[in-house]
């Protein structure tokens, strides 16, 4: 495991200590969990962005296909 050194504002450190104590876990474990949660959040946002970009790329084709289906629904014997 690698060691990480960082500077934190005193009020943030106090908040971290308060929550870590409430959860009965060491400060380092609390910070690790916070970083893991942030990584999950960023990964989910990245996936949403990629899906939105892919959706926009196929939107025109999807609209064309939907229009064709609309014609078939309006004229079932066509």
Buried (B, 14 or more C-beta within 10 A) or exposed (E): EEEEEEEEEEEEEEEBEEBBEEEEBEEEEBBBBEEEEEEEEEEEEEEEEEEEEEEEEEEEEEEEEEEEEEEEEEEEEE
